[in-house]
Amino acid sequence: MLAQQGMHMQRTHGINHANINSLVKKGKGVKPARAQQRPSVLCEAKGGDHSEKDIEGSQKHGASWLAAGALSLALAVQPAAALDSAKVGTCLLQNCQLQLAGCIADEKCLENLVCLNKCNGRPDEADCQIRCGDLYSDKAIAAFNSCAVSQKNCVPQKADTDEYPIPPRENLVKEFNPEFFDGRWYIASGYNKLFDTFDCQVHYFTSPAPGEMYAKLNWRVKKANGQFYERNDIQTFVQNKDNPALLENHDNEFLHYQDDWYIVDAKEDNYAFVYYRGSNDAWDGYGGAVIYSKTPVLDPAVEPELRAAAERVGLNYDDFEATDNTCGPEPPLKVVVPTDLDVLADDIIALEKEAINEVVAVEEEVLVSFSRGFTVLQSEIVKDEQIIEKDILDIERKLLEVEKQYESKLPSWLSSLFEKILGGAK
């Protein structure tokens, strides 16, 4: 959607829901995500068995690790290489201890740190960090981001590079009434791949008073295994008195984000071309563009008008990407090769379901056999048990591969959590 408010902290569309972890897709607000009710594999590792040496060691080497984590925990706005990691890490350890402790004790926040750590050094480091923000979002992350970015200024603001300049007034619609948006709209196409092209972007608008607009934004964040998170956010806009084509979403507390929507073109009950740019404590000048449609898919007949609108704000229409607004049901949970902690946890749940189904199937077969007067051979039952055991071992091997993948990059105290989860087996 448009940029995530707060930069990945909440992606408010701004439009987007971004990460906002993500408040802003790279620059939007943090959207409250629907919490998944599932046991946390990390939380199952109980106890404080980490020695003082481990803790001191991780704090010593943790300045750069925490800096990268904070900055993307807090928005992943700039690659860690662009910052003084030691300075950021020291600031966090001195000024945000409570929020950091809350993060480490929180399932989603800790998973986010692990995800962010995996992004370090990648060519697409910033994009990877934003993706982490999309996947992991809760109150502990928001509290950490607020402390690191807004309250203590540990993470410097990314400066405006003028990638998304303010469009000339003459290139926008001459007149606009916020009531135009009343009802349900879909984002059918988006420009910024980080913020604007999420699935199932269904938004509801209302204009409670002249020059005002409220928006309920909904979108989905896909996980690597095909599952998804439902995200949503509510934003309020006020029409600029001097420019009717400008809708402003300002005076927000979280990361002090503000988003400006510029209406480039609009056709009643058909489409609206929205160009946006915004700012927050982490990133000044993020932006993008989306095309709203009254139907899930754009009407091909309006493409010439949309191409002309994109050109007026310096964008190439061919760089826009259609979104998937079919909004189908979540697919059945199945075991896949885990790519991150989020998928790993789903695999455990899927494995448990498969094992239960196998056992139930065996029991039902036994009952049927007895009811018909047949003798159930013990060897057949053992055979079925061996199949189930093999499935479990296959999954454990997959989990070990993930653990080894992360092990060399994580501080010793966090790596030990994997050992607890997997029973210490190598």
N, C-alpha and C positions, 0 to 999 in steps of 0.2 A: 504494500500500500504505500504509502508514500514514504516516509522515512521513518524510521522508528523513533519515536519520540525519545528523546533522551538518549538517543543513540543507542539503541539496542537495549534499551532498558525498557522500553515499553513501546516502541514502535507505534506511534500513534498515527501512523499513517502520515504521517506527515511528511508523510502521512502514514503510514503504515503501521504497523503495530510493531514494529520491529522489535526486534529483539528486545528491545527495551527491556529487555531482559529483564531485556531488552526493552527499552523504553522507546526506542526509536529506531528502528531499523537502523541504523547507523546513525540515526539522529533522531529518533523519536521517543516516545514515552514508553514506559514499561507497562505492558499489559498484564493484567492479572490473568494468569492462565488457569485452566481447569486442572486441578491437581489430580493426578492419577492415584487411585487407591490401590497401592500394591506394596508388598514388603520391600524394604530397601536392602539390597545385598550388602551395601556398605554398612548400613546401620546394624546388620546382624553381627558385625565384628565388634564385640563389646570389650570393655576393659581398657585400662590405661597401662598397657604393658611396655610402652616405649620408655627406654631408659633416658636419664638426664642427658647422657652423651648424645643419644639420637636426636633429642629435642634441640639441644644446643647446636648440634651439627647442622640440623635442618634450618635453624634460624640463621646460622652463619652463612650457609649457601643459599638461604631462602630469599635474600633481598632481590636478586634478579628474577627468581622463580615467582615470588609473590608480586613483583612489579608487573610481570607479564600477565599473571593471573588477575591482578587488580585492574589493570587497565582494560582487560577484556571482560573481566567480571564486571567491570564498570563500563563497558562499552566497546571495547575493542575498537577504538577509533583509529589509533595509529599503530603501525608495527612497532614492536618493542624496541627494534633497532633505532628508532627515531627518538627514543627517550633515554634519559640517564637512569637506567634500571636500578643502580645501587641507590641513587637518591630517592627514587620513588619507593623502593622497598624499605628504606630506612624510615621514611615519612610514615608509611603504613604501620610499621612495627611500633613506632613511637606514638602515633595519634589515633590509630583505628584498631587497637588491640581487641576491644570488646566486639566490634563488628566482625573482625577477622575470626575470633573464637566462635562467634555465632555461625559464621560461614562454614568453618571446619566441622562444626557439630551438626550441620544441616545437610540432609541428603542431596538435594538439588544443587546447593551451592558448592559442595565438595565435588560432585560430578562435573559441575561446570569448570572448576579449577583443573580437573584432570583433562577435560576436553580442551581447554585453553592451552594447557601445557603441551598437548600434542600438536598444536598449531605452530609452536615456536620454530623459526627458521624455514618455514615453508614459503615457496614463492607467492602463494596466495594467503599469507599469514593473516592479514586484516580481514579478508573475506571469511576465512576459517573461524576466526574469533567471533565474527558476527553470527555465523551459523551456530556456534555454541550458545550464544545469547538467545537465539531463537528457540533452541531446544530446552534450555534450562532457565526457568524464571520463577522466582518466589520472593517472599518478604525478606529473607536473609540476604539474598543477592542485591535487592534494592537498597537495603540498609548499608551494605558494604559499599555499594556504588556511591550512595549519597555522601558517606563519610570521605571516601577516597577522592571523589571528584568535586563535590560542592562545598562540604564543610571544611575540610582540611587542605584542599587544593593539592593533594599529592600527585595527581595526574594532570599535567598541563593541558589546556584546551588546544585542540587541533585548529589551526588558523584557517580562515576562509581562503580558498585557492581560486575563487571565482569560477569554479567549474559549473556552477549553476547560478549565473548572474540574474539580477532582477530584470525581468523582461520589459521592453519599452511599452509604455501605456498604449500607444497607438496599435500595438500588435495583439491587444486583448479585446474582449467584447466591449462594446460601448456602454451597454446597460445590462444589469443583472439583478434579479430578485431571488434571494435565498429560498423562497418558496418553490422555486424551480425543482429543488431536490426532494421535496416532500414525498415520502413513501420509500419503496425498496429499489435499490440500485445494485448493480454488480460491477466490480472492476473487471472488465473483460480483456484488458491489455495493459501491460506495464513496461516502463522504460528501464528503471534501475533494477537489475537482477537481484540485488540484495534485499530490496525493500518492497518492490511493487508487483511481484509475480507469484505470490502465494496462491494456493488452491482455495476454492470456496470463499472468495471475498464477497460476502453479501452484506451490504450496509443499509441501514435504515436512518432516514433523516426526518426532521420536523423543524418548522420555523415558528417558535412560540411567540415571537414578537417581530415587528418590522426590523430588518437589518440584523437578525439573530438566527443562528442555526445550530441545532444539536445533532450529533451523529453517533449512532451505535455501530461500531465497526466489528465485523466478525471475519475470521480467516483461519486457515489450518496450517500447521507446520508438520511436514512429513518427516517421519523417522526412517532410518536406513532399512528397516524390516517391513516397510509398507504401512505400519501403524501411523497414527497422527495425533497431534495435540490440537484441541480446539482453543483458539485465542479470541479475546474480545477486548474492546476498549470503548470508552465514551468520551467524546470531545465536543467542545463548544466553540463556536466561531462568531465573530462580530464583523459585519461588513465595514470596510474602511469608508469614512465619510467623503473623502476626496476621490476615491477610486472604487466605483461599484464592482469592478472585476476582481477586487482583492478581498478575500475572507481571511481574517486573522484569528489565530488561536494562541493567545498570549497569557501572561500572568499565571503560569503553572508552577507549582511548588517543586515537583520532582525535577532535579537537574535544571530547574528554571528554563525548561524548554519552551520554545515558541515556533509555531509553524505558520507559514503564509501560503495560502492557496490562490493561484492566479487562474481565472477562468479564461482560457484562450479561445474556446469556441463551445457552443452549446446549441442543441436542437431539441425542442420540446418533445418529451416522451420518447426520446431516441438516444441521445448521447451527450456527454459533457467531457471536454478535454481539459484536464486540470494539470497545471505545471506547479510544482511546489518547491520551496526552499525553506530551511529552518536553521535554528541555532539552539545549543544548550551548553551547559558548563563543560562538556567534553569535546564538542565539535561545533564549530561555527561554519555554516555554509553547506551543509549536506543538502541533497535535493533529489529530484526525479520527476516523473510525470506518469499519470494514469489516465485511462479512458474509461469513463463510466458508461454503462449501457443499461437500458431498462430490461434487457434480456440477457441470459447467461453468456450468449455469444454475440459479437458485433454483427450488425447488418452490413454485408459486403458492399452494398450500394453507397455507403457513406465514406468509403475509403478515400476517395479523392479529397473530400473535405478535411479528413483527419490528416492526410499527408500535408496539406497546405497549412494546417494549424501547427503541426510539428515543426515545419520549416520556419514559421514565424518566431518560434522561440529557440531556434538554432539546433533542433534535434532532427535526426533521420528516422522517418517512420519505419523503415525496415529494421531498425534496432529495437523496436517494440516487440514484446513477446506475449502471445495469447495466454490467458490463464485458464485453469480447469475449474469450471463452476458447476460440474455435475453434482458435487456434494454428496457422493454415495456413502453407504455405510462403511464402517471400519471393517477391513478384511479379517478373517479368522486369524488368531494368533498362531504362528508356526515357528518352528526352530530354524534359524538361519545362522550363518557364520557371523558371530558378534563383531561389530565394528567399533563399538564404544560401550560405556557402562550402561547406558540407557537400553540398548538392544540386548546386552548381556542379561539384564534383569528380566526382560521380556522372555528371553530364551529359557530362563529358569522356570518361569510360570508355564510356558508352553510345554516344557519337558515334564513338569509335574502333571499337567493335564493329559499328556500322551501316556505317561506311566499309569495313571489312574484308569484311563480308557482301556489300556491293554489288560490290566488286572480284571476290570469289570468284564471284558470280553471273555477272558479265560474262565471266570467264575460262571458266566452265563452258559458257556459251552459245557462245563462240567454238569450243571444242573440239568441241561437238556439231555445230556448223555444218560444221567441217572434216571431221569423220568422215563426214558425209553428202555431202561433195563440193561443198558450197556455198561461195561466196566471202563472207567477212565484210567488209562495207563499213567503211572507216575512219571514215566519217561517223557510223555507229552507235556505234562505240567512243567517239568524241569526245563524242557526245551523252550517253552514260552517264557519262563523266568530268565533264561539265558539271553533271549532276544531283547528283553527289557533291559537287562543288565548291560548288554552291549550298547544299546542306545544311550544309556546314562554315561558310559565310559566315553563314547564319542563326543558327547557334549562337554564332559570334563576336559577332554583334550582340547576342544575349541576354547574353553575358558582359560586353560593354561597358556594357549597361544596368545590370547589377549593380554594376560597377565605379564607374559614375557615381553610383549610388545611395549607395554608401558613401563616395565620395571626399571629399565636403564635410564628413564627420563624423570622418574619421580623421586622425591626425597625418601630416605629410608623409612621414616615413620609412616608414610602413606603407602609405600610398597608393602609394608608388613600387613596392612589391612587385607590385601589380596591373599596373602598367605593364610590369614585366618579364615577367609571365605572358602578357599580351596583346600583347607586342611594342612597347609604347609607343604603339600606335595610338589615336587619339581619333576 
